Amino acid sequence: MKADLYAAGNATRIDGPLLFLQRSLDVGLNEAVEVSGADGRPRLGRVAALDDDFMTIEVLETTQGLALSETRVRFRGAPLHFSLGPDLLGRVYDGVGRVIDGGPPIAAEQHLRIEGLALNPARRASPADFIETGISSIDIMDSLVRGQKLPIFSGGGLPHDSLAIQLARQARLRGDDAGRFSIVFAGIGIPHDTAEQFRTAMERSGVLGHTALFLNLASDSSVQRLLTPRFALTAAEYLAYERGHHVLVILTDLTNYCEALREVSASHGEIPSRKGYPGYMYSDLATLYERAGIIEGRGGSLTQIPILSMPSDDISHPIPDLTGYITEGQIVLDRNLHRRGLYPPVKVLPSLSRLMKDGTGRGFTHEDHPDLANQLYAAYARAVQVRVLANVVGEDGLTETDRYYLRFGDQFEREFVAQAARRSLEASMEIGWRLLAALPAAELHRLNDAQIAKYIEPHHA
């Protein structure tokens, strides 16, 4: 590995986290560098852009104190790597993989590039198997499948941070692989108090023991923010494909990541696209999302739950819009449910899991799970329509059947969607059957006679 050193005076400009240099060496894009000034302290960075005459260095730490005449850059001759070992879990890291919990550095077993593994698409296996989150509206209606990428679309002020903590604390595999389940949790561009909330919640619940926690603060460099999910996903790939773990990666908030991408792109002088975001944001997000999956011949798997807050609750905003094209569904949080004090405020109708069929039913959850989910969805959709009608004609103008649906909709939100504690899959299913029993049996078109006799009629006794 070469260690070429620029002499003082090659730096031409410093603009925020960007350092501009005259080019006199043969270097590569994304090559790791160390930037030092008069204080001698090395600052990690990488080559972000270059041409025949100049190059741009992204400095991952503050550039305060750097003077053009005294700045030196050492090139490592290789892209950024993350040193990983079997003691990875149970530790807290900053956005670029440095231990910040006061303990010793982890003993390195492998050094992996943070851009991810080069995967042969033909070796990708189809996502399968069920991950229980303990949240009824997800487990029953929009089931999370091992190897899937299922984002959560939230909004400013909605409790996605609490939901992220809850998912980390409650998610588990059912069956023989339950003991090999691990969490990689990355907070991206979060305030200091939120970072402490994440850390404290993990420690007190005991989840930190099988979790790798990455915390990138809002005060950190925007360039560092772009690398945080890549370091986290590199750790997850190591756990999944080298250690045989089934890893759930929770990334929050991807909107902060995209804002940093826009900021850095503008600093580079790149031509903006929709709402000022770079035109390559789709492919950039894909480099993160597509690292989820299952590889044939490897014992583990990597499942993703990226969380993003939609600006102005606009689901057509470029960030959720592009995310929806890459991922396999979405969980949408609802501001109206939140205002009514219902938690978690999952908006059931626009939420979906496109891979739900591959992880539910016989052999995965319960043979009647898919039919229950379909019937609950159909009944709730009818209840929402009846609410609109009731606003026009009044409740007195509704038919008796419509009044059943109106009551069902309210009970479904209060008793099924909202919950105060973790629920097992069986408990969630039981609540679903009980709520459906309040409707006339003739309205349960997605259940067969045997299911009605087994699950609905006992509630009438």
N, C-alpha and C positions, 0 to 999 in steps of 0.2 A: 504494500500500500504506500503510495507516494505521500509526501508531506511537504508540498511546495509552499513557499512562504512569499507573499507579496511584501516588498519593502514599503516603508512609509512613503506616502505621496501618490500612490496609485488610486486612492479613493478620490472621487470627484464630487460626490454629493451624498448627503444623508437626508432622507425624507421619511420621518416616522420610523417604521421598522425596516425600511428598505435602505440598502447601502449600494451605491452605484460606483463601479470600478472600471478603469481602463483594462482591457483584456490583453495579456501578454503570455498566457499559459494555455495549454490544451486541457480544458476541463469539460465536464459533462453536465447536462441538465439534471437538476435534483441532487447534485453531488453535495455531500455534507461538508461543512466548513466550521472553523473556529475563528471568531472575530475577537480581537483584543485591542485595547487602547493603552493609554499611558499607565493605567492601574494594573495592567497585566492580567486581568481576570478574563478567562475565555468565555465567549458567548456563543452558544450553538446557533448554527444557521444552515442554509442550503442555497444552492444556485437556482434562482427562480426563472431567469431569462438571460439569454446571451446572443450576441451576434459577432461579427468579425472584429469589432473594435471595443465593445463594451459588454459588461455583464451586470446583472442585478442580483444582489444577495438579500434573501429574506432572513432577518435576524430574529430569532425566537425569543429573545429577551430584550429588555430596554436598551435603547441606543444612547441613553443619556450618559454624558461623560466621554463620548467618543469624539475625538478631533480628527479632521481629515488628514492632517499632517502626521498624526501618530497612530493611525489605524492600520493594523496588520491582519491579514487573513491567511489562515492555514487550511489547505485543502486536504481532505482525508482520502481522496481517490475512490470513494464508494458512496452510494446513497445512504440516507439515514437508516440505521438498524436499531432494533430493540433487543437488548440482552435479556433472555428469559430463562427461567429455571423452575424446578418442581415446587419451590416455595413461593410461587407467584401469588397464590390466593391468601386472603387474610391481610392484605397490605393496602396502603393508600398511596396513590401516585399523583404527581402533577400532570399537566397536559402533555408533557413530552416524556413520560415514563420514568421520572425520577422519584424515588421514595421520599415521602414527606410526612411519614407517621412517627419519625423519631427513631425508627429501628435501623438496622444495618441494611446495606444494599443486598438484593437477592443474589444468590450464587448462580451465575450464568451457566446454562447448559447449552443454549443455542443462541445465535444472533440472526434474527430474521428481519428482512426488509419490511419497512412499514407500509409499502405499497400493496402488500398482500402476495399470496401465492399465485403462481401462474398455473391455472387449472385447465385441464383438458375438458371441454364441455361434454364430451362423450362419457366422462367418468362421473358426471353429476347424477346422483340418484334422486328420485322424486321424493319430496318431503312427505313424511308419514308419521303417524303416532300423535298422541294427544298430550298437550302440556296443560295441566290444571292450574289456573290462576287464582282460584278461590273467589272469583267475581262472577256472579250468576249471568249477567248480561253478556259477558264474553264467553264463558265456558259453555253455555247452552246455545246462545244465538250466533256467536261469531267465534267459533272455537279456534284456538291457537294450535298450529300443527308444528311439530319438530322439523326444523329446517326452513321454516317460513319466514318471510319478512312482513310484519303486520304493523303499520304505523298507527299512531294515535294523533288525530287532528284536534287540537285544542284551541284556545283563544286567550288573550290577555286577561289575567285575573281568575281564570278557571283553575281548578285544583289538580293540574297535571303533575305537579311535583309530588303531591301526596299520593297520587295514583302510581307514580313511578316507584316510590318507596314501597307502597303496598304490593306491587307486582314483584319487586325484588324479595320481599319478605315471604310472600305466599306461594309463588310459582313453584311447581314441582312436577316431576314425572311420576306416573303410576306404574307399578310393576317392578321388574327385576333391575331396571336401569336407574331407579330412583336415587341410589347412592352415588352415582356418577354425574349428578346434576350440579352445575356451577353457574355463577352469575358474573358477568362483566358489566359494570355500571359506569357510565361516563357522563359527568355534568359538564356541559359546554357553555362557556361564557356566562356563568352563573354568579350572582352576588355572593359575598363572603358569608352572610348569614344563611343562605340556602345551602352552601357547601357544608357548613357546620351542621345544618339540619340533616343532610344526607349522611354525613359521617356518624353523627350521634345516633340516628335511627338504626343504622346498620350495626353499630356496636352494641346497643342496648338489646336489640332483638336477637343477637347471636348470628345474624346472617353473614356478617363480615368474614366469618371463618371460611366460607366457601365462595367469597366474593373478591374480585379485584376492582377497587374503586379508584376511578380517575377523576380528578377535579381540576377543571380549567376555569379560573376566575375571570370575571368581567374586567378586572384591572390588568390581566395578562395581555400580551401582545396579540393582535388580531391574527398574525401569522401563526402563532402557537395554537390558536383556536382551530385553524385548518388542519392541524396535525393530530389534535386530541382524539378524534374518532379513529384515525388510522393507527395510532398506538394502541388504543383499546381493542380494535378489531384484530390487530396482530397478536395481542395477548390471547384473545378468544380463539384464533386459529391455532395457536400453539396448544392451548388446552384441549381443543376439539380433535385436532388431527395428529398431534404428537403424544398427548396424554390420554386420549380416548374419552374425554368428558363430553357430555351433552351440555352445551353452553347457551345460556340466554343472555343476549346483549341488549341492554337498555341504554339508549342514547337520548339525552335531553339537554338542551333544546336545539334541534337542527335548524331552527330559524336563526339562532345566533350564529351558527356555522355559515349559513347562506349570507347573512349580513357581513360577516368577515370576508367571505369570498367576494362580495361586491366591493367592499372597501379596498381590498388588496388589488382587485382587478382595475379599479379606477386609478390606484397609485401607479400601476404599470402603464397607464395610458391606453388601455384596451377599449375598443368600441363597445358601449353598453347595448343590451337588448331590452327585453320587457322589464319595465319598472327599474331600469338601471342595473339589473343583474347581468352578468356576462352570458354570452350566447352559449357557452359550453357548460352551463350549470347542470343541464340534464345529464351529460356524460360524466361530470364530476360527481354528482349524487349517485350515479350508477356505480361508480368505482367503490362507493361505500356499501350500498344496498346489496349489490351482487356478491358480496363476500359471505352472505348467508347461504346455507345449504348443507347437503350431505354428499360426501364423496365415497364412491364405491371402494371397498377394501380398507377404509379407515373406520375405526370404531366409534368415533364421536360425531357430533353434529353442531351446527351453529345456527341459532335462531335469533332474529332481530325484532325488537320493538323500538323503532325510532319515534320520538315524540317531537312534534313541532307545533308552535302556536301560530295560528293563521292571523295575519294582520287584518284588523277590522272584521274578524270572523268570516273572511272571504275565502270560501273553499275553492274559488277559481283563481286565487292568487298564484303566481308562478311556483312558489315553493310547494304547497299541497298539490297543485295541478301536476307538476312534473313528478312528484313523489308517487302520485296515484298511477302514473303510467308504468313505473318501475316495480312497484310492490304488488302484493297479492291481497288487496283489500284495504280497509281502514276502519278504525274505531273513532267515531266522532263524538266529542263532548258537547253538551247542549247548555247554553247560557240560561235558558228559561228554567230548566230543571234545577240548575245551580241556584237561581234566585229563589226558588221554592224550598231550598234547603235540602234537596235530595242528593245524596252522594252514594256512589260515583254517578255523575250526571251524564250517563251514556245515552246518546240519541240513537235509539235502536234502528229506526227505519233506514237512514242513509249509511249505517254501518254494515259491513259485510266482511266475510273471510272467504276468499275464493277457493281456498284449499281445505275448507272445513270437511268436505266429503271424504278427504284422504286421511282424516284422523279421528273420525267419529263413527258410531255404529258398532255392529258386532265385531268383537275382537279388539276394539279400541276403548270405547266408553260403555255404551249400552245399546242394544239392538233397537230400542224405541227412541233413542235420543234424536235422530234426524227428524222423525215424524213429529215429536214434541216441539222441536224448534220451528218447524214449518207451520204448525198450527198456532203457536204463540205469535209468530210474526204476522200471519194472516188475520188473527183476531185483533191484534193491536193496530194493524193498519186500518181495519174496519172501524175501530174505536176512534182513531184520529179523524177519519172522515165524518163520523157521527158528531164529534165535537164541533166541526165546522158547521154542520147542519144545525146543531143546537144553538149556535150563535146567531143563526138566521131566523129560525122558527120558534126558538125557545124549547126548553125541555118538555113542556106540556104538549108540544106539537110532534113529538117523536112517537114512533111505534113502541110497543112493549119490548120487541127484540132489540130495537135501537137503544132503549134504556139499559138493557142488559150489557150491551157493548160499552155504553158510557161508563157504567160502574166498573166494568172489567178494565178499561183503560186507566182509571184512577188507581185501582188496586194493583195493577201490573206495575205502575211506576213507583208506588209507595212500598210494595212488599217484595217485588222481584228485582227491579232495577236498583232501587235504593237498598243499602245494607250497611249495618254497623260493624259487622265482623266477617271474618273469612267463612265461606260456605264450601262444603264439599260438593262434588258433582251430584251425589245422590240427594243431598239436601236441596240443591237448586232444582233438580228435577221434580222432587216432591212438591215444592212450592208451585212450580209450573202446572202440574196436574191439578192441584187444588184450585188454582185460579181458573183454569179451564172448566172445572166442574160447575162454576157459577153461570156458565152459558148453557143454553138449551142443547141437548145432545144432537139435535138435527142440524145445528150450526157447525159442528165439528167435522167438517168435510175432509180434513186431512188425516183423520184417525180412522182405523178400521174398527169393526164391531168388537173384536177381541180386545183391542186397546181400551175402548170405551168401557167394556165390562170390567177390565182389570184395574184401570186407574181412575176412571171418572165415577162410575156408579157407587163404589165404596164411600165416596164423599157425600153421596145423597142419602146414605143410610142413617 
